[in-house]
């Protein structure tokens, strides 16, 4: 039996150990889900130069991840309508927790941490009612499920926390689905997407919707400016020849404004935006993988920079501009002068590229 002195010595030595950081995971700046040529799925860490730091296995196709603000830890989410979320220690390369959506729910592929990192919020579907829910998990206490509250709409997809604030922003896509019918969209004629701003207890602070004639413009992906605005990427569900812009900005005093997109560009995009990133106080990037286009929008002047790359989808702010990934395994850096390939991997990167916050 160890003596009291030995116990105290061991405890003090353990307490003195430095906490692990993202440097212990190979210093990745970004994370992405990916698929190998053999059809296996993983969460991949990428450095600023595009090189790979790790590839940790996932049980099936992943979608996005929530990055812990201080620890080398990420929660990787299954693609909709999946029911798993893995809490992964990226430094040790092991799964810490296997989260499962409660019975009668499924995940929508996204989540975010609270400002103090003690709580994880997840977007979910309550299958029987079709109502969107936000799952609440005790991230500081072993990711125990605490409950859930309304997302403010149907089909909540991406959720984020505004920088430096407690406010949550939820992209309610408006599309009802049911796992028994795969990814079929069940309510296109009556869908009503919205962007809901809420407190961490679920209290809605603002709800922004589109005009009635644009109700089939599903709000899917979002990114936050520092001043309270939100960049939006849409997926149009109506007549392809009547598609409005599928990029926009929410402003607290003005609601949602669609950005100008030319008909020539829109006609080749199949109404589908894949990802969005805020680059600075005025620029945002939106990817359109089905059209092989990335556009950088200047929200002050209305001008755009068009970059073409097949199956480009993941995009996130980086040290010098932005980083983007595609389904062909390429990692690109984006600057005002254009795009440059950093690296190519024997992988198919999935939809989203997630920045490591303290990179």
Secondary structure by P-SEA (a helix, b strand, c coil): cccaaaaaaaaaaaaaccccccccccccccccccccccbbbbbbbbcccccccbbbbbcccccbbbbcccccbbbbbccccccbbbbcccccccccbbbbccccccccccccccccccbbbbbbbcccccbbbbbbbcccccccccccccccccccccccccccccbbbbbcccbbbbcccccccccccbbbbbbbbbcccccccbbbbcccccccccccccccccccbbbbbbbbcccccccccccbbbbcccccccccccaaaaaaccccccccccccccbbbbbbccccbbbbbcccccbbbbbbbccccbbbbccccbbbbcccbbbbbbcccbbbbcccccccccccccccccc
